[in-house]
Amino acid sequence: MAKYIYIIILLFTVPSLWGNPKYEKIDKESKSVPDSLKTTEKIAKYLTIELKNDDEKLRALYIWITHNIKYDLDQINSEFQYGSYDEMVEETLKARKGVCGHYAQLFHYMCKSIGIESFVISGYTRQLGCNKISELDHAWNGIKINDKYFFVDNTWAAGYLGYKGNYVHEFKDNYFLIEPKKFIKTHVPFDPVWQFLTNPISNVEYQKKDFSKLNKSGSFVFKDSISVIAQLDTITQIRKKIDRIIKSGITNVLIEREIYEDEELIESLTYDKWVSNYNAINDNINSANDELNLGINFSNIFIGYMNKNFRNPKIEDSEIKSTIDKMNLHFYQGKNQLKKYKPSVYNLKYSGENEEFIRLTTNYKETLVDFVIQLERIILKVEPTIIKDTDYSKRYLKKWKPLRDLVPY
């Protein structure tokens, strides 16, 4: 099932810093790559192959993306449907445009390809000196280098919204490797874990512009939390994320929408998980059915031999024995497999709350239960014949050949 990726962005007109002397050479050499390079891996390798330090490598990626990917105003407030993030990144490279989610995922993929730990973070924003929270959510990157955490916002660095509502693709060097205590003034992750702060700012505090915590040492070990999150299954990750967001305070409509979309995603993933489990069980039941059919097929072959008194053409003893052995092998393998997986059919239960999903899963389960019952009836009907044919074949093969026609069935 395809997952929905919601990507929206707010752009600001802010003073620009045109470059950092420390990276002057890298900035000059990283604005373009050969046209033949079409993938994140190849572009990232080309940009960083001669660089030694992680911050220099990140700088090269940052410069290339901000100078080559334009913001697409037509996509604001659009809902994108992608089968995977791979597809999303591929589209970004091909079109050379996108919105915040495209920028963040592209940077993330490039970082991964050169072995730098990166995170795509979603949240809401507010321009410095402005009281108004953005009406649109945003996405950016967290970076871990030398066991320290920083932020990069390629979207805001790539350009800004002009006074006439047009996009100005003009680089401004304000958003590269920004420390958490500074970044939190303008960017608030929905999930407080991704603030990279030992004393996270709550949504309530952010609304009041209360940053007094930043001057105090906290006890929250975000590194451990990130490590734990990585080990959880996706549904549990999202549930715990929702709990943390609620605890931080629901102070604006963006937070409300994030929680709603996360709850919808949980429902979708829960259904996907049920379908995956159903398909696996269904495959096993069908496999049992296939084995039973093979066993019944060999039983029919034996009955055909027997009806012709094993003549015309003459059936060798080895063929009779082989047919009976295959009949038993497949029939009982199917029977045992059905017995093994029957409980899992009856235990299928959908744990979500979506009424449509409940109806669908109920119908699918009932159909599979009916199929299991049908197979059990077939087994009850056919097994006596399997047993009888097996017994008869043993007695028939033991008998002296001239007297075999006298062996009773």
Number of C-alpha atoms within 10 A of each C-alpha: 9 10 14 15 16 16 21 22 22 21 23 14 14 15 9 14 12 11 13 11 9 9 13 10 11 19 20 11 13 20 17 15 16 8 7 8 13 13 15 22 15 14 20 24 18 15 23 20 10 10 14 9 12 17 17 18 22 24 21 24 27 26 24 22 26 24 18 16 24 22 27 13 18 9 15 16 14 12 12 14 13 15 13 12 16 13 11 19 24 16 16 20 19 11 11 16 18 24 25 25 26 27 30 26 23 25 28 23 23 24 22 15 16 17 10 17 15 23 19 19 21 22 19 21 23 20 17 11 8 9 11 11 16 17 15 17 25 28 26 26 23 22 21 15 15 8 7 10 20 20 26 25 26 31 29 26 24 26 24 23 18 14 10 6 9 10 18 16 18 16 20 20 20 19 19 19 20 17 17 19 17 12 17 22 18 15 24 23 22 27 23 21 21 24 25 23 23 17 18 23 23 24 24 14 16 19 16 10 12 14 16 9 16 17 9 9 10 12 9 14 13 18 17 10 12 13 10 11 17 10 10 12 9 13 18 13 15 19 14 14 19 20 12 16 21 18 12 18 16 16 15 15 12 19 22 15 12 19 21 13 15 17 16 13 17 19 18 20 17 19 22 14 14 19 16 12 15 20 12 12 18 20 12 18 24 18 16 26 22 16 22 27 17 19 26 23 17 21 24 15 16 22 15 12 18 17 10 12 14 17 11 8 9 10 14 11 13 9 11 19 16 13 22 21 16 17 27 22 15 22 28 19 19 26 18 14 19 22 15 13 16 18 10 14 18 13 9 16 14 19 12 15 11 14 9 9 18 16 11 12 19 15 12 15 19 13 11 20 15 11 16 23 12 11 19 15 11 14 18 10 11 16 16 11 14 22 11 11 20 20 13 15 20 13 14 20 15 9 14 9 10 7 9 14 13 10 12 8 12
